[in-house]
Amino acid sequence: MADIEKAKIAMMIAASKALDYSKVNPKAESEEIFQHIMKEIPATGFAKAAAIAAVDKALRYKERENLKEREILQRIMNEADAIISNVG
């Protein structure tokens, strides 16, 4: 599997886990969520960096635009190439 595909998968998993974590821990700060994701995501290198970027986007969408989880994940998927290009 290509690095880009691995990165996209890691991004979706990380964004989903971040949203789940924030749902279960509504008072969690972004730093706590990022620490949780860093431990939970088995990706390394470029894929992990892309995953962290996706988590950042997901948390911003949740906080600023008050989107539903499904809408946030759809946006992350739609913007995956742009997110990856900003990481690399």
C-alpha positions in Angstrom: 0.0 0.0 0.0 1.3 3.4 -0.9 2.4 5.9 1.7 -0.4 8.3 0.7 -3.1 5.6 1.2 -1.6 4.6 4.6 -1.7 8.3 5.6 -5.3 8.7 4.5 -6.3 5.6 6.5 -4.4 6.9 9.5 -6.1 10.3 9.2 -9.6 8.9 9.2 -8.9 6.6 12.1 -7.2 9.4 14.1 -10.0 11.9 13.4 -12.6 9.3 14.4 -10.8 8.4 17.6 -10.3 12.0 18.5 -14.0 12.8 18.1 -14.9 9.7 20.1 -12.5 10.6 22.9 -13.9 14.2 23.0 -17.5 12.8 23.2 -16.6 10.5 26.1 -14.4 13.2 27.7 -16.3 16.5 26.9 -14.0 18.6 29.2 -10.8 17.3 27.6 -8.5 20.0 26.2 -7.0 19.6 22.7 -3.6 18.7 24.3 -5.1 15.8 26.1 -6.8 14.6 23.0 -3.6 14.8 21.0 -1.7 12.9 23.6 -4.4 10.2 23.5 -4.2 9.9 19.7 -0.4 9.8 19.7 -0.6 6.7 21.9 -3.5 5.1 20.1 -2.5 5.5 16.5 0.0 2.8 15.4 1.1 4.8 12.3 4.6 6.2 12.1 6.5 9.0 10.3 4.5 10.7 7.5 1.3 8.8 8.2 1.4 9.8 11.9 2.0 13.5 10.9 -1.0 13.4 8.5 -3.1 11.8 11.3 -2.2 14.6 13.7 -3.1 17.2 11.1 -6.4 15.5 10.5 -7.1 15.5 14.3 -6.4 19.2 14.3 -8.8 19.8 11.5 -11.5 17.6 13.1 -11.3 19.4 16.4 -11.4 22.8 14.7 -14.5 21.8 12.7 -16.2 20.5 15.9 -15.3 23.6 17.9 -15.8 26.4 15.3 -18.5 25.0 13.0 -20.3 22.7 15.4 -20.6 20.0 12.8 -21.8 16.5 13.4 -19.2 13.7 13.6 -20.3 12.3 10.2 -20.0 15.7 8.6 -16.6 16.2 10.1 -15.3 12.9 8.9 -16.7 13.5 5.4 -14.9 16.9 5.2 -11.6 15.2 6.4 -12.0 12.6 3.7 -12.8 15.2 1.0 -9.8 17.4 2.1 -7.4 14.5 2.6 -5.1 15.4 -0.3 -4.9 19.0 0.7 -4.2 18.1 4.3 -1.4 15.7 3.1 0.1 18.3 0.8 0.4 20.6 3.8 2.1 17.9 5.9 4.7 16.9 3.4 
